[in-house]
């Protein structure tokens, strides 16, 4: 590939957007609805800010849920499946992609580095999605409470 061709930037999109149905927080990627809509107009700094918030949520929720995970093995597993990662992806982001691959094929669990068995994938994924969406929604609510407060001043 020649150097003059632009490589598309990574996006948090998980391919399951729920903002089109009126959700304030996407159930797939957990971005706020305005971030989904405006993503392609954001500067690299704005995109980086969103990535950092999303990664912090993954670190907060997923890392404790996978106490026996080996992040180095999980990252290697994810890259072997041709999933692109930012060079500064958090441990939670790496574990998320490994778990997402296992959610699609539970028999990947033994090679994923997550330290889980195939029968634990589905319930773990469901509990992860519940927790991380609750955290993302709380983050959204807090951001708009702050904005409302600032408008009152």
PESUL-V410233 format. One record per helix or strand of 2 or more residues. SS is the DSSP state (A for helix, B for strand). FROM is the first residue (numbers start at 1). TO is the last residue. Records with the same first field share a line. If there is no record, write none. Layout:
# PESUL-V410233
SS = FROM-TO / FROM-TO
This chain:
# PESUL-V410233
A = 19-21 / 33-41 / 44-65 / 71-80 / 91-104 / 106-111 / 118-152
